[in-house]
């Protein structure tokens, strides 16, 4: 049995990971998890799984949890995430946290010798070079969980990078894919959260609507697969059936297709190198592909530019986007202001090459706090 840790167990990816574990109880042992704000959901999870260590968001209900679950050790907040990541039993840590909060626990888990199943894009966007160095130094594995990166990983398996002409990441276009830029000035939070193909958390759903999600995936793919940005392409594919394509130098194309179910890439990462049985397969219908429109989705173009420049700019872009999405979700800015905030913040920032992990974390905190204060005063 494989030992499993889950950061963000109460989120969308975390809950689907728990479903995979429930369906394969003889294959995995859940050691530790971090939970969310819903006490009802937290208790449902803890009543089903026998875990050793649990990280709570805060200490307000700590006594209640300790009384109800005397055999579980509880830790709190960001420091608790680090303690969970460093827990001495080996295993696979599934990082399903949202945002920059996922970086430090990932680093801690790697240093403790755990393999990483990564659904937290920001870890590689902010510190891809550092994380890759640590993965090599501590001789652990890094498995991508994002559907697109899992697809590319599977298609690249057994192939030489020298034979790859380019990799292609598909994008559904999000909730507003059929709207003009002019129409975007009138959209609401409710509109933005209605993704046509996937059921995801709020932040990633907004990122899909702005196409920032795809920009983060481009930078993540660069660090995962070691390819330059000129060999990473994005295309519009509304049906979300083809998740990744590889163009080879001999004229052939390989692609990975499946239904839109995140349990497929989650299970692939957890069972790797084996495959588990799955009850459904894709019913092929008409497939459509369109070239990416960077004028319609300027944040995706920005991500390519930022990725190529490297340094602290990916952290700045990610931080600005993270706080801008929070401001939008709390009705403090409009949808199009997300783009304006991110682009202006990146353009004003003086870049630093080869930043340290401390510089990355400090910059992330600084950018988010600066933007939050600016727009809270309006």
C-alpha positions as CSV (number, residue, x, y, z in Angstrom):
1,X,0.0,0.0,0.0
2,X,1.1,3.5,-0.8
3,X,1.0,6.2,2.0
4,X,-0.9,9.3,0.8
5,X,-1.0,12.9,2.2
6,X,-3.4,15.4,0.8
7,X,-3.1,19.2,1.1
8,X,-6.4,20.8,0.4
9,X,-8.5,17.7,1.0
10,X,-11.7,19.7,1.2
11,X,-11.3,21.4,-2.2
12,X,-12.4,20.2,-5.6
13,X,-9.2,18.2,-6.4
14,X,-8.8,17.1,-2.8
15,X,-12.4,15.6,-2.7
16,X,-11.9,13.8,-6.0
17,X,-8.6,12.4,-4.7
18,X,-10.5,11.1,-1.7
19,X,-13.0,9.5,-4.0
20,X,-10.1,7.7,-5.8
21,X,-8.9,6.4,-2.4
22,X,-12.4,5.2,-1.4
23,X,-12.7,3.3,-4.6
24,X,-9.2,1.7,-4.1
25,X,-9.0,1.1,-0.3
26,X,-6.6,-1.8,-0.6
27,X,-4.1,0.3,-2.6
28,X,-3.6,3.4,-0.4
29,X,-3.3,4.4,3.3
30,X,-4.2,8.0,4.0
31,X,-1.8,9.4,6.6
32,X,-2.4,13.1,6.8
33,X,-4.6,15.8,5.3
34,X,-5.3,19.5,5.5
35,X,-9.0,20.6,5.8
36,X,-11.1,23.6,5.0
37,X,-13.6,25.9,6.6
38,X,-16.7,23.6,6.3
39,X,-16.9,21.7,9.6
40,X,-19.6,19.4,8.1
41,X,-17.4,18.3,5.3
42,X,-14.4,18.1,7.6
43,X,-16.3,15.7,9.9
44,X,-17.5,13.6,6.9
45,X,-13.9,13.1,5.9
46,X,-12.5,12.4,9.3
47,X,-15.4,9.9,10.1
48,X,-14.5,7.9,6.9
49,X,-10.7,7.9,6.9
50,X,-8.5,6.9,9.8
51,X,-5.7,9.5,9.6
52,X,-2.8,10.3,11.9
53,X,-2.3,14.0,11.3
54,X,-4.7,16.8,10.3
55,X,-4.1,20.4,9.6
56,X,-6.9,22.8,10.4
57,X,-7.2,26.4,9.0
58,X,-7.3,28.0,12.4
59,X,-7.5,27.1,16.1
60,X,-11.1,28.3,16.7
61,X,-12.6,24.8,16.9
62,X,-9.4,22.9,17.8
63,X,-10.7,21.7,21.2
64,X,-13.9,20.3,19.6
65,X,-11.9,18.4,17.0
66,X,-9.4,17.0,19.6
67,X,-12.3,15.8,21.8
68,X,-14.1,14.1,19.0
69,X,-11.0,12.5,17.4
70,X,-8.6,11.7,20.3
71,X,-6.4,9.5,18.2
72,X,-5.6,12.2,15.7
73,X,-2.9,14.8,16.1
74,X,-4.0,18.3,15.0
75,X,-1.8,21.1,13.7
76,X,-2.9,24.6,12.6
77,X,-2.5,27.0,9.7
78,X,0.5,27.6,7.4
79,X,3.0,26.1,10.0
80,X,0.7,23.1,10.2
81,X,1.0,22.6,6.5
82,X,4.8,22.4,6.8
83,X,4.5,20.0,9.7
84,X,2.2,17.8,7.7
85,X,4.5,17.9,4.7
86,X,7.5,17.0,6.9
87,X,5.8,14.1,8.7
88,X,8.4,11.3,8.9
89,X,6.4,8.5,7.1
90,X,7.3,8.3,3.4
91,X,4.7,8.5,0.7
92,X,3.1,10.6,-2.0
93,X,1.9,14.1,-1.1
94,X,-1.0,15.4,-3.2
95,X,-0.7,19.2,-3.3
96,X,-4.3,20.3,-4.1
97,X,-4.0,23.7,-2.5
98,X,-5.0,26.8,-4.4
99,X,-2.6,29.7,-4.9
100,X,0.9,30.5,-3.6
101,X,0.2,28.8,-0.3
102,X,1.2,25.6,-2.0
103,X,4.9,26.4,-2.5
104,X,6.4,26.1,0.9
105,X,4.7,22.8,1.8
106,X,5.9,21.3,-1.5
107,X,9.5,22.3,-0.8
108,X,9.1,20.9,2.7
109,X,7.7,17.6,1.4
110,X,10.5,17.2,-1.1
111,X,13.1,17.8,1.5
112,X,11.5,15.1,3.7
113,X,11.8,12.6,0.8
114,X,8.2,12.5,-0.3
115,X,7.1,12.1,-3.9
116,X,4.8,14.9,-5.1
117,X,1.5,14.6,-7.1
118,X,1.1,18.3,-8.1
119,X,-2.2,20.0,-8.8
120,X,-0.9,23.4,-7.5
121,X,0.3,25.2,-10.6
122,X,1.7,28.1,-8.6
123,X,4.5,25.9,-7.1
124,X,6.3,25.6,-10.5
125,X,5.2,29.0,-11.8
126,X,6.8,30.8,-8.9
127,X,9.8,28.5,-8.3
128,X,10.1,26.0,-11.0
129,X,13.9,26.0,-11.3
130,X,14.3,25.7,-7.5
131,X,11.8,22.9,-7.2
132,X,13.3,21.0,-10.1
133,X,16.7,21.3,-8.4
134,X,15.3,20.0,-5.1
135,X,13.5,17.1,-6.9
136,X,16.9,16.1,-8.4
137,X,18.8,16.6,-5.1
138,X,16.5,14.6,-3.0
139,X,15.8,12.0,-5.7
140,X,12.0,12.2,-5.5
141,X,9.3,12.0,-8.2
142,X,7.1,14.8,-9.4
143,X,3.8,13.7,-10.9
144,X,1.5,16.3,-12.6
145,X,-2.2,16.0,-11.8
146,X,-3.5,18.8,-14.1
147,X,-5.4,17.1,-16.9
148,X,-3.3,18.8,-19.6
149,X,0.0,18.0,-18.0
150,X,-1.0,14.5,-17.2
151,X,-2.0,14.0,-20.8
152,X,1.4,15.4,-22.1
153,X,3.3,13.3,-19.5
154,X,1.5,10.2,-20.8
155,X,2.1,10.9,-24.4
156,X,5.7,11.8,-23.9
157,X,6.4,8.6,-21.9
158,X,9.1,6.6,-23.8
159,X,9.8,9.4,-26.2
160,X,13.0,11.4,-26.6
161,X,12.6,15.2,-26.2
162,X,14.9,15.6,-29.2
163,X,12.2,14.1,-31.4
164,X,9.6,16.6,-30.2
165,X,8.8,19.5,-32.5
166,X,6.2,21.1,-30.1
167,X,3.7,20.3,-27.4
168,X,0.2,21.6,-27.5
169,X,-2.0,22.5,-24.5
170,X,-5.7,22.7,-25.2
171,X,-8.0,25.3,-23.8
172,X,-11.8,25.2,-23.6
173,X,-12.0,29.0,-23.5
174,X,-13.8,29.1,-20.2
175,X,-17.2,30.6,-19.3
176,X,-16.9,33.6,-21.7
177,X,-15.3,31.9,-24.7
178,X,-18.1,33.0,-27.1
179,X,-18.2,36.7,-25.9
180,X,-16.4,39.6,-27.5
181,X,-14.1,41.8,-25.3
182,X,-16.8,44.5,-25.4
183,X,-19.3,42.2,-23.8
184,X,-16.9,41.3,-21.0
185,X,-17.5,44.7,-19.3
186,X,-21.0,43.5,-18.3
187,X,-20.3,40.0,-17.0
188,X,-20.9,39.1,-13.3
189,X,-19.2,36.8,-10.8
190,X,-22.0,34.3,-11.2
191,X,-21.5,34.3,-15.0
192,X,-17.8,33.8,-14.6
193,X,-18.2,30.8,-12.3
194,X,-20.3,28.8,-14.8
195,X,-17.6,26.8,-16.6
196,X,-19.1,24.9,-19.6
197,X,-17.1,21.7,-19.2
198,X,-15.5,21.2,-15.8
199,X,-16.6,21.4,-12.1
200,X,-13.7,23.2,-10.4
201,X,-12.9,25.6,-7.5
202,X,-13.8,29.3,-7.8
203,X,-10.2,30.6,-8.4
204,X,-9.3,28.2,-11.2
205,X,-12.7,28.8,-12.8
206,X,-12.1,32.5,-12.9
207,X,-8.6,31.9,-14.2
208,X,-10.1,29.8,-17.0
209,X,-12.4,32.7,-18.0
210,X,-9.4,35.1,-18.2
211,X,-7.2,32.4,-19.7
212,X,-4.6,33.0,-17.0
213,X,-5.0,29.4,-16.1
214,X,-3.6,28.4,-19.5
215,X,-0.8,30.9,-19.0
216,X,0.1,29.3,-15.7
217,X,0.0,25.9,-17.4
218,X,2.4,27.0,-20.1
219,X,5.0,28.1,-17.5
220,X,4.3,24.9,-15.6
221,X,4.8,22.8,-18.7
222,X,8.1,24.5,-19.4
223,X,9.4,23.4,-16.0
224,X,7.8,19.9,-16.1
225,X,9.1,18.9,-19.5
226,X,12.2,21.0,-20.0
227,X,11.0,22.5,-23.3
228,X,11.5,26.2,-24.4
229,X,8.4,28.4,-24.7
230,X,8.7,28.5,-28.4
231,X,7.9,24.7,-28.4
232,X,4.8,25.1,-26.2
233,X,1.6,26.0,-28.0
234,X,-1.9,26.7,-26.9
235,X,-5.0,26.1,-29.0
236,X,-8.8,26.5,-28.4
237,X,-10.7,23.2,-28.1
238,X,-14.1,23.8,-26.7
239,X,-15.1,20.2,-26.1
240,X,-12.3,19.4,-23.6
241,X,-11.9,15.9,-25.0
242,X,-8.3,16.2,-26.3
243,X,-6.1,17.3,-23.3
244,X,-2.7,17.4,-24.9
245,X,-0.9,16.8,-28.2
246,X,2.7,16.2,-29.2
247,X,4.0,17.0,-32.6
248,X,7.0,15.0,-33.6
249,X,9.7,15.9,-36.1
250,X,8.8,13.0,-38.3
251,X,5.3,14.5,-39.1
252,X,3.3,12.4,-36.6
253,X,1.1,13.6,-33.8
254,X,0.2,11.8,-30.6
255,X,-2.7,12.9,-28.4
256,X,-4.4,12.0,-25.2
257,X,-8.2,12.0,-25.0
258,X,-10.6,11.3,-22.2
259,X,-13.8,12.5,-20.7
260,X,-13.6,15.6,-18.5
261,X,-13.1,13.8,-15.2
262,X,-10.2,14.8,-12.9
263,X,-10.2,11.4,-11.2
264,X,-8.5,10.0,-14.3
265,X,-5.3,12.1,-14.0
266,X,-5.4,11.9,-10.2
267,X,-5.5,8.1,-10.4
268,X,-2.8,8.0,-13.0
269,X,-0.4,9.9,-10.7
270,X,-1.2,7.8,-7.6
271,X,-1.1,4.4,-9.4
272,X,1.9,5.2,-11.6
273,X,3.4,3.3,-13.3
274,X,0.3,1.1,-13.3
275,X,-3.1,2.0,-14.6
276,X,-6.4,1.4,-12.7
277,X,-9.6,0.2,-14.3
278,X,-12.1,3.0,-15.1
279,X,-15.8,2.5,-16.0
280,X,-16.2,5.0,-18.7
281,X,-14.6,5.9,-22.0
282,X,-15.0,8.9,-24.3
283,X,-17.7,8.8,-26.9
284,X,-16.1,10.5,-29.8
285,X,-18.1,13.3,-31.4
286,X,-17.2,16.2,-33.5
287,X,-13.9,17.8,-32.4
288,X,-13.1,21.4,-33.1
289,X,-9.7,23.2,-32.8
290,X,-9.1,27.0,-33.3
291,X,-5.9,29.0,-33.2
292,X,-5.4,30.9,-29.9
293,X,-6.5,34.5,-30.0
294,X,-4.0,36.5,-27.9
295,X,-5.9,39.8,-28.4
296,X,-9.0,38.2,-26.9
297,X,-6.9,36.6,-24.1
298,X,-4.1,39.1,-23.3
299,X,-3.1,37.4,-20.0
300,X,-2.1,34.2,-21.9
301,X,0.2,36.3,-24.1
302,X,1.6,38.0,-21.0
303,X,2.3,34.6,-19.4
304,X,4.4,33.6,-22.4
305,X,6.4,36.9,-22.1
306,X,6.8,36.5,-18.4
307,X,7.9,32.9,-18.7
308,X,10.5,33.7,-21.2
309,X,12.0,36.5,-19.1
310,X,11.9,34.4,-15.9
311,X,13.3,35.7,-12.7
312,X,10.7,37.1,-10.3
313,X,8.3,38.1,-13.0
314,X,6.3,34.8,-12.9
315,X,5.9,35.3,-9.2
316,X,4.7,38.9,-9.7
317,X,2.2,37.9,-12.4
318,X,0.9,35.0,-10.3
319,X,0.6,37.1,-7.1
320,X,-1.2,40.0,-9.0
321,X,-3.6,37.5,-10.5
322,X,-4.2,35.7,-7.3
323,X,-5.2,38.8,-5.3
324,X,-7.1,40.3,-8.3
325,X,-9.2,37.1,-8.6
326,X,-9.9,37.4,-4.8
327,X,-11.0,41.0,-5.3
328,X,-13.3,40.0,-8.1
329,X,-14.8,37.2,-6.2
330,X,-15.6,39.6,-3.3
331,X,-17.2,42.1,-5.7
332,X,-14.5,44.8,-5.3
333,X,-13.4,45.0,-8.9
334,X,-14.9,44.1,-12.3
335,X,-13.9,41.2,-14.4
336,X,-11.8,43.2,-16.9
337,X,-10.0,44.9,-14.1
338,X,-8.3,41.5,-13.3
339,X,-6.4,41.8,-16.6
340,X,-5.6,45.5,-16.0
341,X,-4.2,44.9,-12.5
342,X,-2.0,41.9,-13.6
343,X,-0.6,43.6,-16.7
344,X,0.1,46.9,-15.0
345,X,1.8,45.2,-12.0
346,X,4.1,43.2,-14.3
347,X,5.0,46.1,-16.5
348,X,5.9,48.3,-13.5
349,X,8.1,45.7,-11.7
350,X,11.9,45.7,-12.0
351,X,12.9,42.1,-12.5
352,X,15.5,40.1,-10.6
353,X,17.1,37.1,-12.2
354,X,17.6,33.8,-10.3
355,X,15.8,34.8,-7.1
356,X,16.1,32.8,-4.0
357,X,13.2,31.0,-2.4
358,X,13.0,33.7,0.3
359,X,12.9,36.4,-2.4
360,X,10.1,34.6,-4.2
361,X,8.0,34.3,-1.1
362,X,8.6,37.9,0.0
363,X,7.7,39.2,-3.4
364,X,4.5,37.2,-3.5
365,X,3.5,38.6,-0.1
366,X,4.5,42.2,-1.1
367,X,2.6,42.2,-4.4
368,X,-0.6,40.8,-3.0
369,X,-0.6,43.1,0.0
370,X,0.1,46.2,-2.2
371,X,-2.7,45.5,-4.5
372,X,-5.1,44.5,-1.7
373,X,-4.5,47.8,0.1
374,X,-4.8,49.8,-3.1
375,X,-8.3,48.5,-4.0
376,X,-9.6,48.2,-0.5
377,X,-9.3,52.0,-0.2
378,X,-11.5,52.7,-3.3
